[in-house]
Every structure is written in C-alpha cells, then in structure tokens.
Amino acid sequence: MESLDDRSSVPNGEHSLDDVPEGGKLERIAAHTQGLVTDLREWIDLRIDLAILEVEERIDEAKNEVALGVTLAVFGFFAALFTLTTIALGVGWLLGHPFWGFLAVTVALILVVVTLQATQPALVPPSNLFESLRGDRATAAKEQASRSRPASAAVENDRSGKGDSDESDRPTDSASS
C-alpha cells in the first residue's frame, strides 16, 4: 500500500496543490478516506451494473433460444404435415383412390401412437443431477479427509513405504536413509 507523504517532507515540485487537501493531517486523512469510500461506492456500482448486464445477456440468450425453438417447431410441424400428405397422396395414387392413401397413413400413425403408449419407452435419459452432485460432494469430502491427516500418520506411512508421494518428492538427507 502506498504511504502518504507529509507535506513538509515532499519537495514543492512533486505534487500540485490541487492533489493535496487543505488543512492538517487529520483533514487530509479524512479527505483521502472520503475519496476511498467514493471510489469503493463507484466500484460496487460498476460491479452491480456488470451483474445486471450479465443477467440481461442470459435472459436475452434464453429468449432467443425459445424463439428459435418455437420457429423450428412450427416449420417442423408443417414439414411433417406436408410430408404425411405427400405420402398419403402417393399411396392413394398407387391404390387407385386418395382415400385409401390417407387411411393407410392414418392407420400407421395410430399404430405408432398405440405402440408408444403400450411400451412407454424412456425417450430421454434421466439427468441424475442430484446423484452426481451428491457424488461430487462425497468424493471431495473423501479427498479432503485423506489430505488432512495428522503429521504422525504421514511420518509412519513414509517409514513403512506406504506414502502417496513418490520418491522424487521426498527430501533427501543422510539421516533418513
């Protein structure tokens, strides 16, 4: 931390009179403290503004993803609808009448729905977020417990050759060998 020089110890050419507050030492310290508090307030305000901007940015990204998802869903729906219509017209042309094509596509879609309802497959795997977080905590706790052991245990492990560090990490002195 930079120390403040007393006005009597500083030559006249180094500091301008605008930088040094008027009055005695106590007034100068009070003025510098007020300046420090003002700078701290400005810094806190800037950090709050940065946090607000980051939240706004995340919200904008989420809104953009939702809008894109809705747009893709609408276009996907119409693409699937027109594809099924084309298939129905094609099958109907092959069978001689469009009615039979639409009936065949409808029956195929109903079979798909009934099969999915009967089997109820897991289309999306479970996230297991809770278990993974608990597992990470348990692993971290075990690592912390293994790292924080008494010095006597570390000395006994080193003497018996069961220490976790390899030979290059150990200090070499003639008394221990």
C-alpha positions as CSV (number, residue, x, y, z in Angstrom):
1,M,0.0,0.0,0.0
2,E,1.3,3.4,-0.9
3,S,2.1,5.6,2.1
4,L,1.0,9.3,2.2
5,D,3.9,11.7,2.4
6,D,3.7,14.6,4.8
7,R,3.6,18.0,3.1
8,S,6.8,19.1,4.9
9,S,8.8,16.1,3.6
10,V,7.8,16.5,0.0
11,P,9.6,19.0,-2.3
12,N,7.4,21.6,-3.8
13,G,7.8,20.3,-7.4
14,E,6.5,16.8,-6.9
15,H,2.8,17.4,-6.0
16,S,0.5,20.1,-7.3
17,L,-1.5,22.0,-4.7
18,D,-4.8,20.6,-6.2
19,D,-3.9,17.0,-5.2
20,V,-3.2,17.7,-1.6
21,P,-6.2,18.6,0.6
22,E,-6.1,21.8,2.7
23,G,-5.7,21.6,6.4
24,G,-3.9,19.5,8.9
25,K,-3.0,15.8,8.8
26,L,-6.4,14.7,10.2
27,E,-8.3,16.7,7.5
28,R,-6.1,15.2,4.8
29,I,-6.7,11.6,6.1
30,A,-10.4,12.3,6.3
31,A,-10.4,13.6,2.7
32,H,-8.5,10.6,1.5
33,T,-10.8,8.3,3.3
34,Q,-13.8,10.0,1.8
35,G,-12.2,9.6,-1.6
36,L,-11.6,5.9,-0.9
37,V,-15.2,5.5,0.1
38,T,-16.4,7.3,-3.0
39,D,-14.1,5.0,-5.2
40,L,-15.4,1.9,-3.3
41,R,-19.0,3.0,-4.0
42,E,-18.3,3.6,-7.7
43,W,-16.6,0.2,-7.9
44,I,-19.6,-1.5,-6.2
45,D,-22.0,0.3,-8.5
46,L,-20.0,-0.9,-11.5
47,R,-20.0,-4.5,-10.2
48,I,-23.8,-4.3,-9.8
49,D,-24.1,-2.9,-13.3
50,L,-21.9,-5.7,-14.6
51,A,-24.0,-8.3,-12.8
52,I,-27.2,-6.8,-14.3
53,L,-25.7,-6.8,-17.8
54,E,-24.8,-10.5,-17.4
55,V,-28.3,-11.4,-16.2
56,E,-29.8,-9.4,-19.1
57,E,-27.5,-11.2,-21.5
58,R,-28.5,-14.6,-20.2
59,I,-32.2,-13.7,-20.4
60,D,-31.7,-12.4,-24.0
61,E,-30.0,-15.7,-24.9
62,A,-32.8,-17.7,-23.3
63,K,-35.5,-15.7,-25.1
64,N,-33.6,-16.1,-28.4
65,E,-33.4,-19.9,-27.8
66,V,-37.1,-20.1,-27.1
67,A,-38.0,-18.1,-30.2
68,L,-35.8,-20.3,-32.3
69,G,-37.3,-23.4,-30.8
70,V,-40.8,-22.2,-31.5
71,T,-39.9,-21.2,-35.0
72,L,-38.3,-24.6,-35.6
73,A,-41.3,-26.4,-34.1
74,V,-43.8,-24.6,-36.3
75,F,-41.8,-25.2,-39.5
76,G,-41.2,-28.8,-38.4
77,F,-44.9,-29.3,-37.8
78,F,-45.8,-28.0,-41.3
79,A,-42.9,-30.0,-42.9
80,A,-44.2,-33.2,-41.2
81,L,-47.8,-32.4,-42.2
82,F,-46.9,-31.9,-45.9
83,T,-44.7,-35.0,-45.8
84,L,-47.6,-37.1,-44.5
85,T,-49.9,-35.5,-47.0
86,T,-47.5,-36.3,-49.8
87,I,-47.1,-39.9,-48.6
88,A,-50.9,-40.3,-48.3
89,L,-51.4,-38.9,-51.9
90,G,-48.7,-41.2,-53.2
91,V,-50.1,-44.3,-51.6
92,G,-53.6,-43.3,-52.7
93,W,-52.3,-42.9,-56.3
94,L,-50.8,-46.4,-56.1
95,L,-54.0,-47.9,-54.7
96,G,-56.2,-46.0,-57.1
97,H,-58.0,-43.5,-54.8
98,P,-56.7,-40.8,-52.5
99,F,-59.0,-42.0,-49.7
100,W,-57.0,-45.3,-49.3
101,G,-53.7,-43.4,-49.0
102,F,-54.9,-41.1,-46.3
103,L,-56.5,-44.1,-44.5
104,A,-53.2,-46.1,-44.7
105,V,-51.2,-43.1,-43.3
106,T,-53.7,-42.6,-40.5
107,V,-53.6,-46.2,-39.5
108,A,-49.8,-46.2,-39.5
109,L,-49.8,-43.1,-37.2
110,I,-52.4,-44.7,-34.9
111,L,-50.2,-47.8,-34.7
112,V,-47.2,-45.7,-33.7
113,V,-49.2,-43.9,-31.0
114,V,-50.6,-47.2,-29.6
115,T,-47.1,-48.8,-29.6
116,L,-45.6,-45.8,-27.8
117,Q,-48.4,-45.8,-25.3
118,A,-48.1,-49.5,-24.6
119,T,-44.3,-49.7,-24.3
120,Q,-43.8,-46.2,-22.7
121,P,-40.0,-46.1,-23.6
122,A,-37.7,-43.7,-21.9
123,L,-37.0,-41.4,-24.8
124,V,-34.9,-39.0,-22.8
125,P,-32.4,-40.5,-20.3
126,P,-32.7,-39.2,-16.7
127,S,-30.3,-36.4,-15.8
128,N,-29.2,-37.8,-12.4
129,L,-28.2,-34.3,-11.4
130,F,-28.9,-34.8,-7.8
131,E,-26.9,-38.0,-7.6
132,S,-24.0,-36.5,-9.5
133,L,-23.8,-33.5,-7.2
134,R,-24.0,-35.7,-4.1
135,G,-21.3,-38.0,-5.6
136,D,-19.1,-35.0,-6.3
137,R,-19.5,-33.8,-2.7
138,A,-18.8,-37.2,-1.3
139,T,-15.6,-37.5,-3.5
140,A,-14.5,-34.1,-2.4
141,A,-15.1,-34.9,1.2
142,K,-13.1,-38.1,0.9
143,E,-10.2,-36.3,-0.8
144,Q,-10.3,-33.6,1.9
145,A,-10.2,-36.3,4.6
146,S,-7.3,-38.1,3.0
147,R,-5.4,-34.8,2.7
148,S,-5.9,-33.6,6.2
149,R,-4.2,-36.3,8.3
150,P,-2.0,-35.9,11.3
151,A,1.7,-35.5,10.8
152,S,2.4,-38.7,12.7
153,A,0.4,-40.7,10.2
154,A,2.3,-39.2,7.4
155,V,5.7,-40.0,9.0
156,E,4.6,-43.6,9.7
157,N,3.4,-44.0,6.1
158,D,6.7,-42.7,4.8
159,R,8.7,-45.0,7.0
160,S,6.7,-48.0,6.0
161,G,6.8,-47.1,2.3
162,K,3.1,-46.7,2.1
163,G,3.1,-42.9,1.5
164,D,1.2,-41.4,-1.5
165,S,4.1,-39.3,-2.7
166,D,6.8,-40.9,-4.9
167,E,10.5,-41.0,-4.1
168,S,11.3,-37.8,-6.1
169,D,9.1,-35.7,-3.8
170,R,10.8,-36.8,-0.5
171,P,13.6,-34.7,0.9
172,T,16.9,-36.3,0.8
173,D,19.1,-36.2,3.9
174,S,21.6,-38.7,5.1
175,A,19.8,-39.3,8.5
176,S,16.7,-40.8,7.0
177,S,18.4,-43.4,4.8
